[in-house]
Structures are given as structure tokens and as C-alpha cells.
Amino acid sequence: MVDSCNGDLAAGLILGPDNKVRCWWPGEDAQYLSYHDNEWGYPVGDDTRLFEKICLEGFQAGLSWLTILRKRDNFRAAFAQFKFETVARYTEADVDRLLQDAGIVRHRRKIESTINNAQKACDLVDQWGSLAAYFWQYEPTERPHRFDYAALSQLSKTPTSIALSKDLKKRGWSFVGPTTAYAFMQAMGLVNDHLEGCCMRPSAEARRISFERP
């Protein structure tokens, strides 16, 4: 998207090192660019990936996503590749072990939250058949008519993310506030928040159109 008055890129868009126009937030970091181009905003129906993401969003609280992204492989190793049936059986000894793991964020409450949420994830699967079936019921139907930086700036949390957060908390989940819930929805493709003009918005939207909802 180009500003017709001065030829500059519209707010929230940058020209990447490969001369492609993207959302501003990955900057020029190669790992962040790959995440933006190949993961963020593409619909996910895999329970393990859904559980991983909502847990990592909880770990991100107070930090940048890039910090978590750079440690993601370490988190996967620490938490059994985020197989929640396994993590649900972690004990206090596992908490102590993880607090010594310099490769992750060593925050006791967030570690304990991940174990707790794994147990609650098992309960959700028992009730809904899959995490995907549960989470995708919160796909919003109301979206901004024009999705530019100004529209995105109003969406740190939404009525749908507030409802998701409230329901998860009622079910005993933790570190799942409305802002965390919306960041999860963005990343897992429940919404397509690539800005208009971003080279990845059309492909993310095409994937969402063809995605078979659980």
C-alpha cells in the first residue's frame, strides 16, 4: 500500500531487505521475517501447535515475542514438544529442573502455569474432542472493513478475545488475559492481521479460505 500523496509506504508497512512490502514489526531480523512470512496469521488446526502458542504467549508477558521466538526450540525441548498430555504429568521435580534451564524463561509462575494449562487442555479435549474445535469457535465474524495500521491499533484486545480469556480462566487456565488471547488468535490464523499492502496478507487469506474448520 502506497500513500498516493507522497509515494511513501503507508503507516505500518516497511520495505524489506528483499524489496517486499511487509508489516513493520519483523524489521530486518531473518528469524522474525521467516516467522512473519511463514507462520503468523496462517490458520492452525493442530492441537500441539495451538497449545504451544498459547503457552508461549503467556511466557511472553513482559517480554518481546522475538525473545521467545529465539528460545522456542529450547522451550520445545523443555516441555516435551508441548505434548500437553505429557506436560500435564509434570511434577514439582520438573518445575525445579526447568528453573535451572537457562535456555528458557525461568519464571516459576509461568512454568507452573504451563503445567496447569496442560492439565486443563486435557479436560478441554475430553469435552470438545480437540483444542482446535474449542479455539476455532472464537473465530470473529466482525472485522474492520479496511485493515490498515489505524484499524490494527484498536485491536490489542477485542470482544472475542475477552470472551475467550474469560472462558479459559473460568476453566482454570492462567496467563491467558484478553491481550494474550488476541495475540494467540492473530498468530494461529483465527484472524488475518497482516496489513493491507503486506505481501503476505493475500496468501494468509487464501489459506484461511481453504482451511477446513474443525
Secondary structure, DSSP 8 states (H G I E B T S, - for coil): -B-TTTS-B-TTEEE-TTS-EEESTTTT-HHHHHHHHHTTTS----HHHHHHHHHHHHHHTTS-HHHHHHTHHHHHHHTGGG-HHHHTT--HHHHHHHHT-TTS---HHHHHHHHHHHHHHHHHHHHHSSHHHHHGGG--S---SS-SHHHHTT-SS-HHHHHHHHHHHHTT--S--HHHHHHHHHHTTSS--S-TT-TTHHHHHHHHHH----
